Amino acid sequence: MNDRSKKQVVVVGAGITGLAAAWELSKSGQVHVTVIDKDDRVGGKISSNDMDLDAGPDGFIARGAPAIELCNELGLSEDLVSPKSSGAFILTQHKLRKLPGGLFMGIPSNLRSIALSKIISYKGLVRAALDLLRPATSIGDDISVYDFIASRLGVEICENLVEPLLGGIHAGNAHQLSMKEVAPFILNNYKRSLIMDLSKIRSKAPSPPGPAFTTVKGGLYNLPLSLYRALVSKNNVTFMLGTQALRAKGLTLTLDNSQTVQFDSLLLATPAWATKNFVNADIAARLNSISYASVGVVSFEIPRIDLPEATGFLVPPREGYLITAATWLSNKWPYFDNSKTYLRASIGKIDNTHWQELSDSHLIDQAYMQLRQATLSLGVELPVSPRQACVTRWVDALPQYNVGHRKLIEAISPSQGVFLAGAYLNGVGVPACIESGREAARTILDTLDLTPTLRQGDCGRSSFNNS
Ligand SMILES: Cc1cc2nc3c(=O)[nH]c(=O)nc-3n(C[C@H](O)[C@H](O)[C@H](O)COP(=O)(O)OP(=O)(O)OC[C@H]3O[C@@H](n4cnc5c(N)ncnc54)[C@H](O)[C@@H]3O)c2cc1C
């Protein structure tokens, strides 16, 4: 029941950002939170498909403190699992080759291991070595991944290693992605030679022990589900699922069922292209200029087969494949039933949209054929056809952190009472989204004048004890 004596906070979007914000807000006990989502389920991109597999993200970086903290608060710490294999392959001239160690987001800190991997030609290696001699690259206000990496290490390293890795995470184009946004750590430490800088960083601060990724047992989709269950058990949170928010005027939000909702604070935890409908024309124009990549995920079940030790493989664009990456799910996560093998293929990038016109059956056939073809180069033969397959299409899903993104974001300041959070602000990964939601919630709690809500009859103490 909505306690009208409390300040009303409305959160639009029940993806991980909105749910994390609702969690933070509800813990204060001082506000009533209404979470609205146009879908009839929570989780947004974190969701399952008809095969009960993750249809969106399947894990997050284990060093992503905000996500780990949230899992601990939800009592999920025992359910966090690490990948059971490590390493990945990359497709080079139709053959899978193991990605060498010492890569930092695809950027090598050691040319010897790159030479041994045979991913880069002799000419490409000689060009990369010139990084040690060339004068420093001028960064200016910002620089694209392509301009920076190609100027240091040459086009081949950029296109065959960095683009598939960095571009794969963002489904972006290295010519447009901002080096400052997608690899700030590298740029902040950059002096002259990139290889020397990276090897210095590695020797000073070797990678922390333990696996780099983690997930929730059974699938990452269990995270928003647990969060939802924890939130609905609170008496200061209401969900309105299957309801689209249309516009906001003053302190009133209009919904697609002609209802209106009054708020003291409105948090828009929606993609930039949806958020623009609730803000003034100037902010809307800025939000509109953030482009989004559409991607597809094709999941497969096949009879059990032993795959080499790795989590999957990457496909550089120049290989001409439909798929951009493959995850060998049952090799990667330990919670799968050993009698079957699950695989998934990723499709689509910001500059590759033709797949969207293809039917699901075409995507399934082509993606499976390419998975089979690539795996065959390791001497492993997948069955002729999968037992089960399904396609998830994520339209306008991944915000592009292109050159100049920070300036664009910094210029956005919504009107009083309206707050923004989400994957287009401070990072696309699950931990960054959680932090964005919780940070916005804390700002809302700081901004609201909460003292007057403790009216006669309110029990201040118990209302703080909801968490
Ligand atoms: C295929 C794929 C794989 C990924 N893999 C990884 C990974 O392995 N690791 C990782 O860390 N990250 C990964 N990501 C990124 C990560 O999943 C997302 O950035 C993150 O989940 C976004 O969360 P969000 O809550 O900000 O947005 P969303 O999940 O998009 O949630 C926004 C919500 O707002 C709702 N909404 C929109 N408009 C309205 C409206 N007008 N009214 C009501 N509701 C509305 C939507 O229905 C949606 O539920 C991946 C993303 C994709 C697509």
The ligand as an SDF file (V2000), in Angstrom:
LIG
                    3D

 53 58  0  0  0  0  0  0  0  0999 V2000
   23.3830   -8.9650  -25.4180 C   0  0  0  0  0  0  0  0  0  0  0  0
   23.9730   -8.1690  -24.2880 C   0  0  0  0  0  0  0  0  0  0  0  0
   25.0400   -8.7220  -23.5770 C   0  0  0  0  0  0  0  0  0  0  0  0
   25.6000   -7.9910  -22.5240 C   0  0  0  0  0  0  0  0  0  0  0  0
   26.6160   -8.5790  -21.8140 N   0  0  0  0  0  0  0  0  0  0  0  0
   27.0760   -7.9650  -20.7140 C   0  0  0  0  0  0  0  0  0  0  0  0
   27.9670   -8.6670  -19.8370 C   0  0  0  0  0  0  0  0  0  0  0  0
   28.3360   -9.8320  -20.0800 O   0  0  0  0  0  0  0  0  0  0  0  0
   28.3770   -8.0200  -18.7120 N   0  0  0  0  0  0  0  0  0  0  0  0
   27.9410   -6.7690  -18.3830 C   0  0  0  0  0  0  0  0  0  0  0  0
   28.3460   -6.2400  -17.3290 O   0  0  0  0  0  0  0  0  0  0  0  0
   27.0670   -6.0860  -19.1890 N   0  0  0  0  0  0  0  0  0  0  0  0
   26.6250   -6.6620  -20.3200 C   0  0  0  0  0  0  0  0  0  0  0  0
   25.7060   -6.0190  -21.1110 N   0  0  0  0  0  0  0  0  0  0  0  0
   25.2820   -4.6430  -20.7660 C   0  0  0  0  0  0  0  0  0  0  0  0
   24.2230   -4.6340  -19.6630 C   0  0  0  0  0  0  0  0  0  0  0  0
   23.3910   -5.7530  -19.7700 O   0  0  0  0  0  0  0  0  0  0  0  0
   23.3270   -3.4050  -19.7590 C   0  0  0  0  0  0  0  0  0  0  0  0
   24.0930   -2.2290  -19.9580 O   0  0  0  0  0  0  0  0  0  0  0  0
   22.4760   -3.2200  -18.5070 C   0  0  0  0  0  0  0  0  0  0  0  0
   21.7830   -4.4110  -18.2020 O   0  0  0  0  0  0  0  0  0  0  0  0
   21.5170   -2.0410  -18.7100 C   0  0  0  0  0  0  0  0  0  0  0  0
   20.6730   -1.9390  -17.5850 O   0  0  0  0  0  0  0  0  0  0  0  0
   19.6460   -0.7090  -17.4400 P   0  0  0  0  0  0  0  0  0  0  0  0
   18.7920   -1.0080  -16.2820 O   0  0  0  0  0  0  0  0  0  0  0  0
   20.4000    0.5720  -17.4270 O   0  0  0  0  0  0  0  0  0  0  0  0
   18.8210   -0.7030  -18.7820 O   0  0  0  0  0  0  0  0  0  0  0  0
   17.7520   -1.7550  -19.3330 P   0  0  0  0  0  0  0  0  0  0  0  0
   18.1300   -3.1190  -18.9310 O   0  0  0  0  0  0  0  0  0  0  0  0
   17.6140   -1.4290  -20.7650 O   0  0  0  0  0  0  0  0  0  0  0  0
   16.4120   -1.3720  -18.5580 O   0  0  0  0  0  0  0  0  0  0  0  0
   15.6390   -0.2620  -18.9050 C   0  0  0  0  0  0  0  0  0  0  0  0
   14.1920   -0.5960  -18.6230 C   0  0  0  0  0  0  0  0  0  0  0  0
   13.4130    0.5580  -18.9270 O   0  0  0  0  0  0  0  0  0  0  0  0
   12.1790    0.1200  -19.4460 C   0  0  0  0  0  0  0  0  0  0  0  0
   11.5670    1.2420  -20.1530 N   0  0  0  0  0  0  0  0  0  0  0  0
   12.0520    1.9230  -21.2200 C   0  0  0  0  0  0  0  0  0  0  0  0
   11.2130    2.9230  -21.5570 N   0  0  0  0  0  0  0  0  0  0  0  0
   10.1820    2.8810  -20.6910 C   0  0  0  0  0  0  0  0  0  0  0  0
    9.0040    3.6660  -20.5230 C   0  0  0  0  0  0  0  0  0  0  0  0
    8.7290    4.6980  -21.2990 N   0  0  0  0  0  0  0  0  0  0  0  0
    8.1490    3.3270  -19.5320 N   0  0  0  0  0  0  0  0  0  0  0  0
    8.3970    2.2770  -18.7160 C   0  0  0  0  0  0  0  0  0  0  0  0
    9.5080    1.5050  -18.8370 N   0  0  0  0  0  0  0  0  0  0  0  0
   10.3800    1.8130  -19.8010 C   0  0  0  0  0  0  0  0  0  0  0  0
   12.5550   -1.0690  -20.3190 C   0  0  0  0  0  0  0  0  0  0  0  0
   11.4430   -1.9170  -20.5380 O   0  0  0  0  0  0  0  0  0  0  0  0
   13.6590   -1.7280  -19.4860 C   0  0  0  0  0  0  0  0  0  0  0  0
   13.1380   -2.7450  -18.6480 O   0  0  0  0  0  0  0  0  0  0  0  0
   25.1240   -6.7070  -22.1880 C   0  0  0  0  0  0  0  0  0  0  0  0
   24.0590   -6.1520  -22.9150 C   0  0  0  0  0  0  0  0  0  0  0  0
   23.4900   -6.8750  -23.9540 C   0  0  0  0  0  0  0  0  0  0  0  0
   22.3290   -6.2900  -24.7170 C   0  0  0  0  0  0  0  0  0  0  0  0
  1  2  1  0
  2  3  1  0
  2 52  2  0
  3  4  2  0
  4  5  1  0
  4 50  1  0
  5  6  2  0
  6  7  1  0
  6 13  1  0
  7  8  2  0
  7  9  1  0
  9 10  1  0
 10 11  2  0
 10 12  1  0
 12 13  2  0
 13 14  1  0
 14 15  1  0
 14 50  1  0
 15 16  1  0
 16 17  1  0
 16 18  1  0
 18 19  1  0
 18 20  1  0
 20 21  1  0
 20 22  1  0
 22 23  1  0
 23 24  1  0
 24 25  2  0
 24 26  1  0
 24 27  1  0
 27 28  1  0
 28 29  2  0
 28 30  1  0
 28 31  1  0
 31 32  1  0
 32 33  1  0
 33 34  1  0
 33 48  1  0
 34 35  1  0
 35 36  1  0
 35 46  1  0
 36 37  1  0
 36 45  1  0
 37 38  2  0
 38 39  1  0
 39 40  1  0
 39 45  2  0
 40 41  1  0
 40 42  2  0
 42 43  1  0
 43 44  2  0
 44 45  1  0
 46 47  1  0
 46 48  1  0
 48 49  1  0
 50 51  2  0
 51 52  1  0
 52 53  1  0
M  END
$$$$
